[in-house]
Amino acid sequence: MAQSTETTDWVSRFADEVIEESERRAPGKPVVVASGLSPSGPIHLGNLREVMTPHLVADEIRRRGHQVRHLISWDDYDRYRKVPAGVAGIDESWAEHIGKPLTSVPAPKGSPYPNWAEHFKAAMIESLAQLGVEFDGISQTEQYTSGAYREQILHAMKHRNDIDAILAQYRTKPKPAKKQQQKPVDEAELEAEEGSGAASEDDGSSGSAGYFPYKPYCGGCGKDLTTVTSYDDDSTELSYTCTACGFAETVRLSEFNRGKLVWKVDWPMRWAYEGVIFEPSGVDHSSPGSSFQVGGQIVGIFGGKQPIGPMYAFVGISGMAKMSSSRGGVPTPADALKIMEPQLLRWLYARRKPNQSFKIAFDQEIQRLYDEWDKLAGKVTDGSALPGDVAAYTRAVGTAAGELPRTPRPLPYRTLASVADITAGHEDQALRILSELDPEQPLGSLDEVRPRYDRAEAWINTHVPADQRTIVRDEPDVELLKSLDEASQQSVRLLLDGLADHWSLDGLTHLVYGVPKVQAGFSADATPKELPAEIKTAQRAFFALLYHLLVGRDTGPRLPTLLLAVGQDRVRKLLGE
């Protein structure tokens, strides 16, 4: 079993607190941490923080030798609240299903899954497997329709006046400015946020018949547009009518399994039912009257206690607006894992405290992130990394169960991206170029740089605009070559003269940076401190000239990589030799 990281990073501090609290509440039993996800549409990278925060804490607890369960409640019995934009195969015809449980809505066209909820759960489950996240999934559809919560529902109905009194404390308070949602909530809570201070669907039904924290799904149309008109505690007879189709019936709640507790009662009920010790929630739950705060009072009605519940901040995407799963088109963990290895994605969540926001890069910034990651790996290897950084790195590369699969030779991501860009899918050319990066240790196969190479290639193909892709010239730019002044001609000649002796990544790096130094009368080995500021200007001008001669643009992939990719013979041709 993997050892504890023995550090004071945020994960370890929460693990200390959770273990202590679990031993106080449930000595001798597995520690229970929880997440909740609503498969109402694509589950995005903001929602992933709902899982990664307790996962990292649970994993640290496992490393210390404790038993722990990470529950993921799939809120698949929530109502289908709107037709999300940006989902393939979806049109406005799906609006007819609004109000039904997510598991009663057809899956998008062409999906192999039986319903809407299973379709969106599947992608997340696959991503979590790649990320090394162990969890016990709980379908709320199965829980409610099997009668698992029957006693809890009857208890809530019996104590409905107590619940109503708690909720009433917040109904007339002014509402804070609306914040972005990141914890999945049902339609009721979303409507409550947008409404006035009056009693809302989020709280349950309040009317002439009294308050009820339970909402049936209609036996006629299957939707939750129902109103409870009466309830008898002794017989458990419940009557309701549907405002959508007019259907009405009377059922015995002690035998009836087609409905659910409203959100602000459902969540604390589950805390008590599962014995949850730790569950985070988004910043939208920090305001007065929020589900987490209200739940902390309602959970006592069910004989439970509120979990330790840190608020987590937003996760952004560089170059994109804030995420909203209801709008569609937002990046998911599966999207991120197409362009980055699981270790990097885990690291982004592990290195920041839950209350710190951060961004995930789908643009050029991903290259800098990978550079930072590789630099950290080097520091961890040579022992120079800070303890907190070591902890985040350790949590990123593996779990208590062992290390995640990794790239055998993790060459720089930006280099791999450049090679994938230049070779446009020709693997034999990619292998040739990558082997020439370090002739003393040539690659025997692209498998040595996979899966990182595949991720970099996917990034080039899906996130780099066509006008930024690299297309090497077929023929020399004769007019440009003729127009070169004497100094420019000399710089090109110095480069050509040095190609054969410098044909490796390090060698070409030394050469292209050295040419302007030599032209100015300095040694090619001179350091920046030994050189005047004008040398940098000369280097930039030299690089721009080479880019124009090779690819017809001012910029491009790093020149040493580009030269290797083009090949020595073709470079000589394009530079006019």
SULJO-V863453 format. One line per field, one symbol per residue. psi: psi as a letter, one per 30 degrees, with the letter a starting at -180 (. if undefined). burial: I if it has 9 or more other ideal C-beta (glycine too) atoms within 8 Angstrom, else O. A space follows every 50 residues. Layout:
# SULJO-V863453
psi=???
burial=???
This chain:
# SULJO-V863453
psi=kkllfhlhleeeeeeeeeeeeefeeikflkkjlllkkjhfakjafeffff eeefeeeeeeeefgglkkkjkjjjhgglkjfljklgkkgkaffffffkfl kefgkkllkfkflfleeeefeeeeeeeeeefgjkljkjkfeeeeffgege eeeeeeeegeeeeeeeeffffgkkklkklkkfkklleeeeeeefaaglkl fefakkaffakkgkjlkkfefglghlkkflkkeefgkkkllkfeffkklk ljfffkgillklefeeefeeeeefhkekjlllffgflkgleeeeefefff fggalklkikkkllklkkglllkjffflgkkleeeeffflleeeeeeeee fklegkllkkkfaffeeeeeeeeeeeeeeeeggfkleeeeeeeefeflaf flklklkejilkeeeeeeeeeefhfjeeeeeeeeefeiffilkflfffgk feeeeeeeeefffjlefglkjkkelkieeeeffkleeeeeeeeeeeffee fgileeeeeeeeffeeeeegglkfgkleffklffeeeeeeeeeeeeeefe gglflalkeeeeeeeekeeeeeefgg.
burial=OOOOIOIOIOIIIIIOIIIOIIOOIIOOOOIIIIIIIIIIIIIIIIIIII IIIIIIIIIIIIIIOIOIIIIIIIIIIIIIIOIIOOIOOIOOOIOOIIII IIIIIOIIOOOOOOIIIIIIIIIIIIIIOOIIIOIOOIIIIIIIIOOOII OIIIIIIOIIOOIIOIIOOIIOIOOOOOOIIIIIIIIIIIIIOOOOOOOI IIIIIIOOOIIIIIIIIIOOIIIIIIOIOOIOOOOIIIIIIIOIOOIOOO IIIOOIIOIIIIIIIIIIIIIIIIIIIIIIIIIIIOIOIIIIIIIIOIIO IIOIOIIIIIIIIIIIIIOIOOIOIIIIOIIIIIIIIOIIIIIIIIIIII OIOIOOOIIIIIOOIIIIIIIOIIOIIOIIOOOOIOIIIIIIIIIIIIIO OOOIOIIOOIIOIIIIIIIIIIIOOOOOIIIIIIIIIOOOOOIOOIOIII OIIOIIIIIIOOOIOOOOIIOIIOOIIOOIIOOIOOOIIIIIOIIIOIIO OIIIIOIIIIIIIIIIIIIIOIOIOOOOOOIOOOIOOIIOIIIIIIIIII IOOOOIIOIIIIIIIIOOOIIIOIIOO
